[in-house]
Amino acid sequence: MKRLLVLSLSLLALCAAAALASAPASLLTPDLALERLQRGNERFVSGKMIHPNQDAFRRTTTAKEGQKPFATILGCADSRVPLEVVFDTGVGDLFVVRVAGNVTYFDQAGTIEYGAEHLGANLLVVLGHTRCGAVTAVVKGDHVEGNIPALVANIVPPVEKVKSENPGMDAAALTNKAIEANTWQSIEDLYKQSPIMREMVKAGKVKVVGAIYDVDSGKVNWLGEHPKQQELLALTGGAK
């Protein structure tokens, strides 16, 4: 009897997970969208992925009816962080923006605005990751050429701030702190550039959170909303 009860509870949990993983985006609040990502990452880490929305029906439906992603992810271009896999999602679930160092410039801000305003994605996750090459290069002061200096320019201020606040810290710990600081910087840059996102967040239409993906464990560590979010939302001006 006890084994039967345990099995029944396991099946119920699996059904609940499948229901949340395949729920239409229109039925998800920002908090439910966040929970869906959290549960998906838990499945990925534990090796119990259910691969939702990856069949021919889903492909055909999204081709005919268009995309209705439930979340936007601004992540790094690092090949070790495949976002749909990390969150155990499928076709049409995530509106993905990837760029080295998960930085926010006008291209990224405009894409995020499109996901929120036009596609209805009511959650934005800015996802940094451990062992980030872009942040590491800035911490070490590596020489870079071509378009790369302009690409990593927004990473320099958070790195310099972390260095000034942590004199004598070893390189590995300093880099980890810089990766988190850079994630916050990307959110700050978005708010500064995008009146649209500020207004949508203030209206409760969109939630913006930071997170760090651990490339060793596969686990996403959730940071929550920006510590200075209210101050940032009170800004005026931005992109013209």
Summary of the structure (lengths in Angstrom):
residues: 240
radius of gyration: 19.1
end to end distance: 66.3
largest distance: 67.7
contacts: 761
relative contact order: 0.14
helix: 55%
strand: 12%
